[in-house]
Amino acid sequence: MDLGGFKLFAMLERRMDWLGDRQRVLSQNVANADTPNYAAHDLKPLRFDEAMRSAGPVGVDRTDPKHIVGHPPASRYGERKMKNSEAETLSGNAVDLEGELRKVSETNMDYQAMVNIYRKHLSMLRTAIGRNS
């Protein structure tokens, strides 16, 4: 069953994609906590109005393996540098390790919440069509 046609599932999947990308960016911050002149990054917040604008015109789908494939950016949600002058060390590194680990934990909890909502709604659909497994 393709759940992409249900707007709720599509929005949950988009939020989960954003959270996955954010986890990747935050893990890079943690990994570079000792790198000189490294500035922490984070994703732009996922906002509803921007999501609706981005859902506007539909692009061309690749229907043949001979079609040209574009290369997506590292994150389709847009990264931004986070400069924390209080956390900056003498080497120019501005990663607040405790803050980054807190964001990683929050992102993980948000992702688990999205997974639970996804499962609940999938369970309700199964019940509605008579499959209680």
PyMOL commands that place a pseudoatom at each C-alpha (Angstrom):
pseudoatom trace, name=CA, resn=MET, resi=1, chain=A, elem=C, hetatm=0, pos=[0.000, 0.000, 0.000]
pseudoatom trace, name=CA, resn=ASP, resi=2, chain=A, elem=C, hetatm=0, pos=[1.390, 3.397, -1.023]
pseudoatom trace, name=CA, resn=LEU, resi=3, chain=A, elem=C, hetatm=0, pos=[0.861, 5.780, 1.875]
pseudoatom trace, name=CA, resn=GLY, resi=4, chain=A, elem=C, hetatm=0, pos=[2.300, 8.737, -0.011]
pseudoatom trace, name=CA, resn=GLY, resi=5, chain=A, elem=C, hetatm=0, pos=[-1.190, 9.676, -1.186]
pseudoatom trace, name=CA, resn=PHE, resi=6, chain=A, elem=C, hetatm=0, pos=[-2.267, 10.423, 2.380]
pseudoatom trace, name=CA, resn=LYS, resi=7, chain=A, elem=C, hetatm=0, pos=[-1.252, 13.959, 3.303]
pseudoatom trace, name=CA, resn=LEU, resi=8, chain=A, elem=C, hetatm=0, pos=[-0.727, 13.049, 6.950]
pseudoatom trace, name=CA, resn=PHE, resi=9, chain=A, elem=C, hetatm=0, pos=[1.780, 10.331, 6.068]
pseudoatom trace, name=CA, resn=ALA, resi=10, chain=A, elem=C, hetatm=0, pos=[3.506, 12.579, 3.530]
pseudoatom trace, name=CA, resn=MET, resi=11, chain=A, elem=C, hetatm=0, pos=[3.942, 15.305, 6.158]
pseudoatom trace, name=CA, resn=LEU, resi=12, chain=A, elem=C, hetatm=0, pos=[5.182, 12.788, 8.734]
pseudoatom trace, name=CA, resn=GLU, resi=13, chain=A, elem=C, hetatm=0, pos=[7.699, 11.459, 6.218]
pseudoatom trace, name=CA, resn=ARG, resi=14, chain=A, elem=C, hetatm=0, pos=[8.878, 14.989, 5.435]
pseudoatom trace, name=CA, resn=ARG, resi=15, chain=A, elem=C, hetatm=0, pos=[9.328, 15.771, 9.134]
pseudoatom trace, name=CA, resn=MET, resi=16, chain=A, elem=C, hetatm=0, pos=[11.228, 12.500, 9.611]
pseudoatom trace, name=CA, resn=ASP, resi=17, chain=A, elem=C, hetatm=0, pos=[13.470, 13.365, 6.635]
pseudoatom trace, name=CA, resn=TRP, resi=18, chain=A, elem=C, hetatm=0, pos=[14.180, 16.780, 8.164]
pseudoatom trace, name=CA, resn=LEU, resi=19, chain=A, elem=C, hetatm=0, pos=[14.968, 15.217, 11.534]
pseudoatom trace, name=CA, resn=GLY, resi=20, chain=A, elem=C, hetatm=0, pos=[17.294, 12.679, 9.883]
pseudoatom trace, name=CA, resn=ASP, resi=21, chain=A, elem=C, hetatm=0, pos=[19.131, 15.458, 8.041]
pseudoatom trace, name=CA, resn=ARG, resi=22, chain=A, elem=C, hetatm=0, pos=[19.364, 17.473, 11.266]
pseudoatom trace, name=CA, resn=GLN, resi=23, chain=A, elem=C, hetatm=0, pos=[20.824, 14.481, 13.100]
pseudoatom trace, name=CA, resn=ARG, resi=24, chain=A, elem=C, hetatm=0, pos=[23.502, 14.201, 10.381]
pseudoatom trace, name=CA, resn=VAL, resi=25, chain=A, elem=C, hetatm=0, pos=[24.402, 17.904, 10.654]
pseudoatom trace, name=CA, resn=LEU, resi=26, chain=A, elem=C, hetatm=0, pos=[24.516, 17.806, 14.456]
pseudoatom trace, name=CA, resn=SER, resi=27, chain=A, elem=C, hetatm=0, pos=[26.709, 14.694, 14.427]
pseudoatom trace, name=CA, resn=GLN, resi=28, chain=A, elem=C, hetatm=0, pos=[29.165, 16.590, 12.195]
pseudoatom trace, name=CA, resn=ASN, resi=29, chain=A, elem=C, hetatm=0, pos=[29.222, 19.362, 14.800]
pseudoatom trace, name=CA, resn=VAL, resi=30, chain=A, elem=C, hetatm=0, pos=[30.004, 16.883, 17.564]
pseudoatom trace, name=CA, resn=ALA, resi=31, chain=A, elem=C, hetatm=0, pos=[32.673, 15.191, 15.437]
pseudoatom trace, name=CA, resn=ASN, resi=32, chain=A, elem=C, hetatm=0, pos=[34.340, 18.563, 14.774]
pseudoatom trace, name=CA, resn=ALA, resi=33, chain=A, elem=C, hetatm=0, pos=[34.202, 19.796, 18.374]
pseudoatom trace, name=CA, resn=ASP, resi=34, chain=A, elem=C, hetatm=0, pos=[38.017, 20.041, 18.435]
pseudoatom trace, name=CA, resn=THR, resi=35, chain=A, elem=C, hetatm=0, pos=[38.561, 21.279, 14.865]
pseudoatom trace, name=CA, resn=PRO, resi=36, chain=A, elem=C, hetatm=0, pos=[40.119, 24.766, 14.748]
pseudoatom trace, name=CA, resn=ASN, resi=37, chain=A, elem=C, hetatm=0, pos=[37.916, 27.519, 13.263]
pseudoatom trace, name=CA, resn=TYR, resi=38, chain=A, elem=C, hetatm=0, pos=[34.932, 25.193, 12.915]
pseudoatom trace, name=CA, resn=ALA, resi=39, chain=A, elem=C, hetatm=0, pos=[31.537, 26.843, 13.349]
pseudoatom trace, name=CA, resn=ALA, resi=40, chain=A, elem=C, hetatm=0, pos=[28.562, 24.692, 14.314]
pseudoatom trace, name=CA, resn=HIS, resi=41, chain=A, elem=C, hetatm=0, pos=[25.789, 24.226, 11.750]
pseudoatom trace, name=CA, resn=ASP, resi=42, chain=A, elem=C, hetatm=0, pos=[22.088, 23.540, 12.091]
pseudoatom trace, name=CA, resn=LEU, resi=43, chain=A, elem=C, hetatm=0, pos=[19.183, 23.225, 9.683]
pseudoatom trace, name=CA, resn=LYS, resi=44, chain=A, elem=C, hetatm=0, pos=[16.673, 25.959, 9.114]
pseudoatom trace, name=CA, resn=PRO, resi=45, chain=A, elem=C, hetatm=0, pos=[13.522, 25.148, 11.084]
pseudoatom trace, name=CA, resn=LEU, resi=46, chain=A, elem=C, hetatm=0, pos=[10.893, 23.241, 9.130]
pseudoatom trace, name=CA, resn=ARG, resi=47, chain=A, elem=C, hetatm=0, pos=[7.989, 25.667, 8.902]
pseudoatom trace, name=CA, resn=PHE, resi=48, chain=A, elem=C, hetatm=0, pos=[4.494, 24.862, 7.666]
pseudoatom trace, name=CA, resn=ASP, resi=49, chain=A, elem=C, hetatm=0, pos=[4.171, 27.871, 5.336]
pseudoatom trace, name=CA, resn=GLU, resi=50, chain=A, elem=C, hetatm=0, pos=[7.505, 27.075, 3.693]
pseudoatom trace, name=CA, resn=ALA, resi=51, chain=A, elem=C, hetatm=0, pos=[6.479, 23.436, 3.292]
pseudoatom trace, name=CA, resn=MET, resi=52, chain=A, elem=C, hetatm=0, pos=[3.325, 24.519, 1.480]
pseudoatom trace, name=CA, resn=ARG, resi=53, chain=A, elem=C, hetatm=0, pos=[5.270, 26.872, -0.804]
pseudoatom trace, name=CA, resn=SER, resi=54, chain=A, elem=C, hetatm=0, pos=[7.810, 24.177, -1.589]
pseudoatom trace, name=CA, resn=ALA, resi=55, chain=A, elem=C, hetatm=0, pos=[5.023, 21.749, -2.499]
pseudoatom trace, name=CA, resn=GLY, resi=56, chain=A, elem=C, hetatm=0, pos=[3.991, 24.163, -5.293]
pseudoatom trace, name=CA, resn=PRO, resi=57, chain=A, elem=C, hetatm=0, pos=[5.128, 23.337, -8.824]
pseudoatom trace, name=CA, resn=VAL, resi=58, chain=A, elem=C, hetatm=0, pos=[6.029, 19.734, -9.467]
pseudoatom trace, name=CA, resn=GLY, resi=59, chain=A, elem=C, hetatm=0, pos=[9.310, 18.949, -11.211]
pseudoatom trace, name=CA, resn=VAL, resi=60, chain=A, elem=C, hetatm=0, pos=[9.986, 16.453, -13.930]
pseudoatom trace, name=CA, resn=ASP, resi=61, chain=A, elem=C, hetatm=0, pos=[10.380, 12.857, -12.783]
pseudoatom trace, name=CA, resn=ARG, resi=62, chain=A, elem=C, hetatm=0, pos=[13.151, 10.652, -14.129]
pseudoatom trace, name=CA, resn=THR, resi=63, chain=A, elem=C, hetatm=0, pos=[11.299, 7.919, -16.024]
pseudoatom trace, name=CA, resn=ASP, resi=64, chain=A, elem=C, hetatm=0, pos=[14.211, 6.528, -18.036]
pseudoatom trace, name=CA, resn=PRO, resi=65, chain=A, elem=C, hetatm=0, pos=[17.702, 5.541, -16.842]
pseudoatom trace, name=CA, resn=LYS, resi=66, chain=A, elem=C, hetatm=0, pos=[19.179, 7.612, -19.698]
pseudoatom trace, name=CA, resn=HIS, resi=67, chain=A, elem=C, hetatm=0, pos=[17.742, 10.852, -18.314]
pseudoatom trace, name=CA, resn=ILE, resi=68, chain=A, elem=C, hetatm=0, pos=[20.156, 13.287, -16.684]
pseudoatom trace, name=CA, resn=VAL, resi=69, chain=A, elem=C, hetatm=0, pos=[20.276, 13.046, -12.918]
pseudoatom trace, name=CA, resn=GLY, resi=70, chain=A, elem=C, hetatm=0, pos=[20.783, 16.196, -10.883]
pseudoatom trace, name=CA, resn=HIS, resi=71, chain=A, elem=C, hetatm=0, pos=[22.772, 16.246, -7.682]
pseudoatom trace, name=CA, resn=PRO, resi=72, chain=A, elem=C, hetatm=0, pos=[20.754, 17.398, -4.661]
pseudoatom trace, name=CA, resn=PRO, resi=73, chain=A, elem=C, hetatm=0, pos=[22.391, 19.654, -2.085]
pseudoatom trace, name=CA, resn=ALA, resi=74, chain=A, elem=C, hetatm=0, pos=[23.693, 18.133, 1.150]
pseudoatom trace, name=CA, resn=SER, resi=75, chain=A, elem=C, hetatm=0, pos=[20.327, 18.914, 2.724]
pseudoatom trace, name=CA, resn=ARG, resi=76, chain=A, elem=C, hetatm=0, pos=[17.262, 20.137, 0.935]
pseudoatom trace, name=CA, resn=TYR, resi=77, chain=A, elem=C, hetatm=0, pos=[16.277, 22.042, 4.065]
pseudoatom trace, name=CA, resn=GLY, resi=78, chain=A, elem=C, hetatm=0, pos=[19.225, 24.443, 3.972]
pseudoatom trace, name=CA, resn=GLU, resi=79, chain=A, elem=C, hetatm=0, pos=[22.015, 24.557, 6.521]
pseudoatom trace, name=CA, resn=ARG, resi=80, chain=A, elem=C, hetatm=0, pos=[23.036, 27.643, 8.414]
pseudoatom trace, name=CA, resn=LYS, resi=81, chain=A, elem=C, hetatm=0, pos=[26.121, 28.396, 10.461]
pseudoatom trace, name=CA, resn=MET, resi=82, chain=A, elem=C, hetatm=0, pos=[25.533, 28.852, 14.151]
pseudoatom trace, name=CA, resn=LYS, resi=83, chain=A, elem=C, hetatm=0, pos=[28.108, 31.189, 15.677]
pseudoatom trace, name=CA, resn=ASN, resi=84, chain=A, elem=C, hetatm=0, pos=[28.276, 31.023, 19.460]
pseudoatom trace, name=CA, resn=SER, resi=85, chain=A, elem=C, hetatm=0, pos=[30.865, 33.543, 20.609]
pseudoatom trace, name=CA, resn=GLU, resi=86, chain=A, elem=C, hetatm=0, pos=[30.578, 32.335, 24.216]
pseudoatom trace, name=CA, resn=ALA, resi=87, chain=A, elem=C, hetatm=0, pos=[31.653, 28.822, 23.239]
pseudoatom trace, name=CA, resn=GLU, resi=88, chain=A, elem=C, hetatm=0, pos=[34.472, 29.938, 20.934]
pseudoatom trace, name=CA, resn=THR, resi=89, chain=A, elem=C, hetatm=0, pos=[37.896, 28.650, 21.949]
pseudoatom trace, name=CA, resn=LEU, resi=90, chain=A, elem=C, hetatm=0, pos=[41.315, 30.121, 21.235]
pseudoatom trace, name=CA, resn=SER, resi=91, chain=A, elem=C, hetatm=0, pos=[41.529, 27.969, 18.104]
pseudoatom trace, name=CA, resn=GLY, resi=92, chain=A, elem=C, hetatm=0, pos=[38.378, 29.651, 16.732]
pseudoatom trace, name=CA, resn=ASN, resi=93, chain=A, elem=C, hetatm=0, pos=[36.167, 26.608, 17.234]
pseudoatom trace, name=CA, resn=ALA, resi=94, chain=A, elem=C, hetatm=0, pos=[32.643, 27.615, 18.232]
pseudoatom trace, name=CA, resn=VAL, resi=95, chain=A, elem=C, hetatm=0, pos=[31.011, 24.243, 18.960]
pseudoatom trace, name=CA, resn=ASP, resi=96, chain=A, elem=C, hetatm=0, pos=[29.171, 24.036, 22.283]
pseudoatom trace, name=CA, resn=LEU, resi=97, chain=A, elem=C, hetatm=0, pos=[29.424, 20.285, 22.793]
pseudoatom trace, name=CA, resn=GLU, resi=98, chain=A, elem=C, hetatm=0, pos=[26.795, 20.122, 25.548]
pseudoatom trace, name=CA, resn=GLY, resi=99, chain=A, elem=C, hetatm=0, pos=[24.379, 22.191, 23.466]
pseudoatom trace, name=CA, resn=GLU, resi=100, chain=A, elem=C, hetatm=0, pos=[24.936, 20.013, 20.413]
pseudoatom trace, name=CA, resn=LEU, resi=101, chain=A, elem=C, hetatm=0, pos=[24.365, 16.822, 22.390]
pseudoatom trace, name=CA, resn=ARG, resi=102, chain=A, elem=C, hetatm=0, pos=[21.155, 18.335, 23.800]
pseudoatom trace, name=CA, resn=LYS, resi=103, chain=A, elem=C, hetatm=0, pos=[19.971, 19.077, 20.245]
pseudoatom trace, name=CA, resn=VAL, resi=104, chain=A, elem=C, hetatm=0, pos=[20.876, 15.513, 19.192]
pseudoatom trace, name=CA, resn=SER, resi=105, chain=A, elem=C, hetatm=0, pos=[18.776, 14.157, 22.058]
pseudoatom trace, name=CA, resn=GLU, resi=106, chain=A, elem=C, hetatm=0, pos=[15.831, 16.452, 21.223]
pseudoatom trace, name=CA, resn=THR, resi=107, chain=A, elem=C, hetatm=0, pos=[16.025, 15.469, 17.564]
pseudoatom trace, name=CA, resn=ASN, resi=108, chain=A, elem=C, hetatm=0, pos=[16.027, 11.787, 18.491]
pseudoatom trace, name=CA, resn=MET, resi=109, chain=A, elem=C, hetatm=0, pos=[12.963, 12.236, 20.735]
pseudoatom trace, name=CA, resn=ASP, resi=110, chain=A, elem=C, hetatm=0, pos=[11.140, 14.164, 17.985]
pseudoatom trace, name=CA, resn=TYR, resi=111, chain=A, elem=C, hetatm=0, pos=[11.969, 11.423, 15.477]
pseudoatom trace, name=CA, resn=GLN, resi=112, chain=A, elem=C, hetatm=0, pos=[10.654, 8.732, 17.822]
pseudoatom trace, name=CA, resn=ALA, resi=113, chain=A, elem=C, hetatm=0, pos=[7.446, 10.761, 18.296]
pseudoatom trace, name=CA, resn=MET, resi=114, chain=A, elem=C, hetatm=0, pos=[6.975, 10.914, 14.499]
pseudoatom trace, name=CA, resn=VAL, resi=115, chain=A, elem=C, hetatm=0, pos=[7.560, 7.159, 14.228]
pseudoatom trace, name=CA, resn=ASN, resi=116, chain=A, elem=C, hetatm=0, pos=[4.965, 6.522, 16.963]
pseudoatom trace, name=CA, resn=ILE, resi=117, chain=A, elem=C, hetatm=0, pos=[2.391, 8.784, 15.270]
pseudoatom trace, name=CA, resn=TYR, resi=118, chain=A, elem=C, hetatm=0, pos=[3.095, 7.036, 11.954]
pseudoatom trace, name=CA, resn=ARG, resi=119, chain=A, elem=C, hetatm=0, pos=[2.602, 3.599, 13.532]
pseudoatom trace, name=CA, resn=LYS, resi=120, chain=A, elem=C, hetatm=0, pos=[-0.613, 4.660, 15.302]
pseudoatom trace, name=CA, resn=HIS, resi=121, chain=A, elem=C, hetatm=0, pos=[-2.181, 5.996, 12.129]
pseudoatom trace, name=CA, resn=LEU, resi=122, chain=A, elem=C, hetatm=0, pos=[-1.064, 2.942, 10.175]
pseudoatom trace, name=CA, resn=SER, resi=123, chain=A, elem=C, hetatm=0, pos=[-2.667, 0.756, 12.839]
pseudoatom trace, name=CA, resn=MET, resi=124, chain=A, elem=C, hetatm=0, pos=[-5.904, 2.763, 12.574]
pseudoatom trace, name=CA, resn=LEU, resi=125, chain=A, elem=C, hetatm=0, pos=[-5.912, 2.285, 8.788]
pseudoatom trace, name=CA, resn=ARG, resi=126, chain=A, elem=C, hetatm=0, pos=[-5.409, -1.463, 9.210]
pseudoatom trace, name=CA, resn=THR, resi=127, chain=A, elem=C, hetatm=0, pos=[-8.282, -1.604, 11.675]
pseudoatom trace, name=CA, resn=ALA, resi=128, chain=A, elem=C, hetatm=0, pos=[-10.485, 0.375, 9.261]
pseudoatom trace, name=CA, resn=ILE, resi=129, chain=A, elem=C, hetatm=0, pos=[-9.866, -2.101, 6.429]
pseudoatom trace, name=CA, resn=GLY, resi=130, chain=A, elem=C, hetatm=0, pos=[-10.301, -5.121, 8.703]
pseudoatom trace, name=CA, resn=ARG, resi=131, chain=A, elem=C, hetatm=0, pos=[-6.675, -6.191, 9.120]
pseudoatom trace, name=CA, resn=ASN, resi=132, chain=A, elem=C, hetatm=0, pos=[-5.870, -6.084, 12.812]
pseudoatom trace, name=CA, resn=SER, resi=133, chain=A, elem=C, hetatm=0, pos=[-2.372, -7.559, 12.458]
for i in range(1, 133): cmd.bond("trace and resi %d" % i, "trace and resi %d" % (i + 1))
show_as sticks, trace
zoom trace
